[in-house]
Amino acid sequence: MKENSLKAFLYLAPALLLALLFCFIPLGKAFIGSFLTISQQGRILGFAGLDNYISLFRDQAFLSSVKHTLLFTVLFLPLNTAITLLAAALLKTKRRFTAAAEYIFITPLAFSLSALALIFKEIFRGRVSIINRIFGLSIAWLDESIPAMIVLVILGIFLDFAFDYLLLLSQFRGTDKSIIEAAEIDGASGLTLFFRIELPAIQNMLSAVIFMALKDAIMISAPVMVLTEGGPFRSTETIMYYYYLEAFRSGNRAAGTTIAVLMVLFSILIMSIISRRRRDV
């Protein structure tokens, strides 16, 4: 038993060392730094106590970034889940043309995030944008608050769709066929078969997809950086983009470490709630 434990530890040692160096030590430094006054050069100027947290929650720009992140999450999460689940459900059975649809759906995986964001920026740029010409519209998509958020949500769904679709599709096709056949013999079909048999069979994978989408929604920054740069009038500035501006553009190390600690604590809270819910199911 001791030999097996030692072997297991040796196998895990490289991963534990990397986690210590690049996760736990920086997190510990950030936690300590959130209670200190730090100059732009990184010198510790004194003990700040809770002043960094109080200043952050008094900052209207930060509070607005929280509101924008929540709005993005509320719009993105249900739409992304519904669209991905619908696509996987429609193509779960292999037919003549499903292979072509699968290739189309996974195409976004071949492009980088920045490239796709730049493509979207061109598609929705100005009132004479490509999308306006196609649908006969006259909307300044990236120059108005609500349309800009809508474009950001569409981009977020497009970025997450391919990977989430593959996960759900593989789970649908990996479901025990004998269970489905038994349900069909008992008279289940159509929506009844889907909601009573197939959907419960993939609930663990669906929960994982929703959790990953939630993480992407809360941590979104790069698409904002490329597509809207937080505009117009900071209406698409999310928490992580605000963190980028404060920590790297402005050199406000105190605000950066404070936001990092808050995001970690929030992530731990969300994971605890989800873990407890899964244990109760």
C-alpha positions as CSV (number, residue, x, y, z in Angstrom):
1,M,0.0,0.0,0.0
2,K,2.8,2.4,0.9
3,E,4.6,1.6,-2.4
4,N,1.4,2.4,-4.4
5,S,0.9,5.6,-2.4
6,L,4.4,6.6,-3.2
7,K,4.0,5.9,-6.9
8,A,0.8,7.8,-7.0
9,F,2.5,10.8,-5.3
10,L,5.4,10.6,-7.8
11,Y,3.0,10.7,-10.7
12,L,1.2,13.6,-9.3
13,A,4.3,15.5,-8.2
14,P,4.9,17.4,-11.5
15,A,1.3,18.6,-11.7
16,L,1.3,19.5,-8.0
17,L,4.6,21.5,-8.4
18,L,3.2,23.4,-11.4
19,A,0.0,24.1,-9.5
20,L,2.0,25.4,-6.6
21,L,4.3,27.6,-8.7
22,F,1.7,29.0,-11.1
23,C,-1.6,28.9,-9.0
24,F,-1.3,28.7,-5.3
25,I,1.8,30.9,-4.7
26,P,0.5,33.7,-7.0
27,L,-3.0,33.4,-5.4
28,G,-1.4,33.7,-1.9
29,K,0.6,36.8,-3.0
30,A,-2.5,38.3,-4.5
31,F,-4.5,37.7,-1.3
32,I,-1.8,39.4,0.8
33,G,-1.4,42.2,-1.8
34,S,-5.1,43.0,-1.6
35,F,-4.6,44.3,1.9
36,L,-1.6,46.4,1.1
37,T,-0.9,49.7,-0.6
38,I,1.3,49.0,-3.6
39,S,3.0,51.4,-6.0
40,Q,2.9,51.0,-9.8
41,Q,6.5,49.8,-9.6
42,G,5.4,47.0,-7.2
43,R,6.8,48.5,-4.0
44,I,4.8,48.0,-0.8
45,L,4.0,51.4,0.7
46,G,2.0,50.3,3.7
47,F,-0.9,48.3,5.1
48,A,-4.3,49.2,3.6
49,G,-6.6,46.9,5.5
50,L,-10.0,46.8,3.8
51,D,-9.5,50.1,2.0
52,N,-8.8,48.4,-1.3
53,Y,-12.1,46.5,-1.1
54,I,-14.1,49.5,0.0
55,S,-12.6,51.7,-2.8
56,L,-13.4,49.0,-5.3
57,F,-17.1,48.8,-4.3
58,R,-17.3,52.6,-4.3
59,D,-16.0,52.7,-7.9
60,Q,-19.0,53.2,-10.3
61,A,-16.9,51.8,-13.2
62,F,-16.4,48.5,-11.3
63,L,-20.1,48.3,-10.3
64,S,-21.0,48.9,-13.9
65,S,-18.7,46.1,-15.0
66,V,-20.4,43.8,-12.5
67,K,-23.8,44.7,-14.0
68,H,-22.6,44.2,-17.5
69,T,-21.1,40.8,-16.7
70,L,-24.4,39.7,-15.1
71,L,-26.3,41.0,-18.1
72,F,-24.1,39.1,-20.5
73,T,-24.4,35.9,-18.4
74,V,-28.2,36.1,-18.2
75,L,-28.4,36.5,-22.0
76,F,-25.6,34.1,-23.0
77,L,-26.0,31.1,-20.7
78,P,-29.6,30.0,-21.5
79,L,-29.2,30.8,-25.2
80,N,-25.9,29.0,-25.5
81,T,-27.3,25.9,-23.7
82,A,-30.5,25.8,-25.7
83,I,-28.9,26.3,-29.1
84,T,-26.1,23.7,-28.4
85,L,-28.5,21.2,-27.0
86,L,-30.9,21.6,-29.9
87,A,-28.1,21.1,-32.5
88,A,-26.8,18.0,-30.7
89,A,-30.3,16.5,-30.3
90,L,-31.2,17.1,-34.0
91,L,-28.0,15.4,-35.2
92,K,-27.7,12.6,-32.6
93,T,-28.8,10.0,-35.1
94,K,-26.5,9.6,-38.0
95,R,-28.2,10.1,-41.4
96,R,-27.0,10.9,-44.9
97,F,-26.4,14.6,-44.4
98,T,-25.4,14.7,-40.7
99,A,-21.7,14.5,-41.5
100,A,-21.8,17.7,-43.6
101,A,-23.6,19.5,-40.8
102,E,-21.1,18.3,-38.2
103,Y,-18.2,19.6,-40.3
104,I,-19.9,23.0,-40.5
105,F,-20.7,23.1,-36.7
106,I,-17.1,22.3,-35.7
107,T,-15.5,24.8,-38.2
108,P,-15.1,27.5,-35.5
109,L,-12.5,25.3,-33.7
110,A,-10.2,25.8,-36.7
111,F,-10.0,29.6,-36.0
112,S,-8.4,31.5,-33.1
113,L,-10.6,33.6,-30.8
114,S,-9.0,36.8,-32.0
115,A,-9.6,36.0,-35.7
116,L,-13.3,35.2,-35.1
117,A,-13.7,38.4,-33.0
118,L,-12.1,40.5,-35.9
119,I,-14.4,38.8,-38.4
120,F,-17.4,39.7,-36.3
121,K,-16.1,43.2,-35.9
122,E,-16.1,43.6,-39.7
123,I,-19.5,41.9,-40.1
124,F,-21.2,44.3,-37.6
125,R,-19.1,47.5,-38.3
126,G,-21.2,50.7,-38.8
127,R,-24.6,51.2,-40.4
128,V,-23.4,49.9,-43.8
129,S,-22.2,46.7,-42.2
130,I,-22.5,43.3,-44.0
131,I,-25.3,42.2,-41.6
132,N,-27.3,45.3,-42.3
133,R,-27.0,44.9,-46.0
134,I,-28.2,41.3,-45.8
135,F,-31.2,42.0,-43.7
136,G,-32.0,45.5,-44.8
137,L,-31.3,47.1,-41.4
138,S,-29.8,50.4,-40.3
139,I,-28.3,49.6,-36.9
140,A,-25.0,50.9,-35.6
141,W,-24.3,47.6,-33.9
142,L,-21.0,48.4,-32.2
143,D,-21.8,52.1,-31.6
144,E,-24.9,51.6,-29.5
145,S,-25.1,50.0,-26.0
146,I,-27.8,47.3,-26.4
147,P,-26.8,46.2,-30.0
148,A,-23.1,46.0,-28.9
149,M,-24.1,43.7,-26.0
150,I,-26.2,41.6,-28.4
151,V,-23.2,41.2,-30.8
152,L,-21.0,40.2,-27.9
153,V,-23.5,37.6,-26.8
154,I,-23.7,36.2,-30.4
155,L,-19.9,36.1,-30.6
156,G,-19.8,34.3,-27.2
157,I,-22.2,31.6,-28.4
158,F,-20.3,31.2,-31.6
159,L,-17.0,30.8,-29.7
160,D,-18.4,28.2,-27.3
161,F,-20.8,26.3,-29.7
162,A,-18.4,23.9,-31.4
163,F,-16.8,22.4,-28.3
164,D,-20.0,22.2,-26.3
165,Y,-21.8,20.7,-29.3
166,L,-19.2,17.9,-29.6
167,L,-19.4,17.1,-25.9
168,L,-23.2,16.8,-26.0
169,L,-23.3,15.0,-29.3
170,S,-20.8,12.3,-28.1
171,Q,-22.9,11.9,-24.9
172,F,-26.1,11.5,-26.9
173,R,-24.5,8.9,-29.2
174,G,-22.9,7.1,-26.2
175,T,-26.2,6.6,-24.4
176,D,-27.1,2.9,-23.9
177,K,-29.4,2.1,-26.8
178,S,-31.1,-0.7,-24.9
179,I,-32.7,1.9,-22.6
180,I,-34.0,3.9,-25.5
181,E,-35.3,0.7,-27.2
182,A,-37.0,-0.4,-24.0
183,A,-38.7,3.0,-23.7
184,E,-39.9,2.9,-27.3
185,I,-41.4,-0.6,-26.7
186,D,-43.3,0.9,-23.8
187,G,-44.7,3.5,-26.1
188,A,-42.4,6.5,-25.5
189,S,-41.6,8.6,-28.5
190,G,-40.9,12.1,-29.7
191,L,-40.6,14.7,-26.9
192,T,-41.6,12.2,-24.2
193,L,-38.6,10.0,-25.1
194,F,-36.3,13.0,-25.3
195,F,-37.3,14.7,-22.0
196,R,-37.9,11.5,-19.9
197,I,-35.1,9.2,-21.2
198,E,-32.4,10.9,-23.3
199,L,-32.1,14.2,-21.5
200,P,-31.7,12.6,-18.0
201,A,-29.1,10.2,-19.5
202,I,-26.8,13.1,-20.5
203,Q,-27.5,15.3,-17.5
204,N,-24.0,15.0,-16.1
205,M,-22.4,16.2,-19.4
206,L,-25.1,18.9,-19.8
207,S,-24.2,20.2,-16.3
208,A,-20.6,20.2,-17.2
209,V,-21.3,22.2,-20.4
210,I,-23.5,24.7,-18.4
211,F,-20.7,25.1,-15.8
212,M,-18.1,25.7,-18.5
213,A,-20.3,28.3,-20.2
214,L,-20.9,30.0,-16.9
215,K,-17.2,30.2,-16.3
216,D,-16.7,31.6,-19.8
217,A,-19.4,34.2,-19.2
218,I,-17.9,35.4,-15.9
219,M,-14.3,35.4,-17.2
220,I,-15.0,37.0,-20.6
221,S,-12.4,39.6,-21.5
222,A,-10.6,38.8,-24.8
223,P,-13.7,39.1,-27.0
224,V,-14.5,42.4,-25.4
225,M,-10.9,43.6,-25.9
226,V,-11.0,42.8,-29.6
227,L,-14.7,43.5,-30.5
228,T,-15.8,46.5,-28.5
229,E,-12.9,47.6,-26.2
230,G,-15.6,48.0,-23.5
231,G,-17.5,50.5,-25.6
232,P,-19.6,52.3,-26.5
233,F,-19.4,54.4,-23.4
234,R,-18.1,51.4,-21.3
235,S,-21.5,49.6,-21.9
236,T,-19.8,46.3,-22.6
237,E,-17.0,46.6,-20.0
238,T,-17.0,43.3,-18.0
239,I,-15.3,42.5,-14.7
240,M,-12.3,40.9,-16.3
241,Y,-11.9,43.6,-18.9
242,Y,-12.1,46.2,-16.1
243,Y,-9.4,44.1,-14.3
244,Y,-7.2,44.3,-17.4
245,L,-7.6,48.0,-17.6
246,E,-6.8,48.6,-14.0
247,A,-4.0,46.1,-13.5
248,F,-2.2,46.3,-16.8
249,R,-3.2,49.6,-18.5
250,S,-3.3,51.8,-15.4
251,G,-0.9,49.9,-13.3
252,N,-3.3,49.9,-10.3
253,R,-1.8,46.8,-8.6
254,A,-4.0,47.2,-5.5
255,A,-7.2,47.1,-7.6
256,G,-5.9,44.2,-9.7
257,T,-5.1,42.0,-6.7
258,T,-8.4,42.8,-5.0
259,I,-10.4,41.9,-8.1
260,A,-8.4,38.7,-8.5
261,V,-9.2,37.6,-4.9
262,L,-12.9,38.5,-5.3
263,M,-13.1,36.5,-8.5
264,V,-11.5,33.4,-6.9
265,L,-13.8,33.7,-3.9
266,F,-16.8,34.0,-6.2
267,S,-15.6,30.9,-8.2
268,I,-15.3,28.9,-5.0
269,L,-18.8,29.9,-4.0
270,I,-20.3,28.9,-7.3
271,M,-18.4,25.5,-7.4
272,S,-19.6,24.8,-3.8
273,I,-23.2,25.5,-4.7
274,I,-23.0,23.3,-7.8
275,S,-21.2,20.5,-6.0
276,R,-23.8,20.5,-3.2
277,R,-26.6,20.5,-5.7
278,R,-25.1,17.5,-7.5
279,R,-24.7,15.6,-4.2
280,D,-28.4,16.3,-3.4
281,V,-29.6,15.0,-6.8
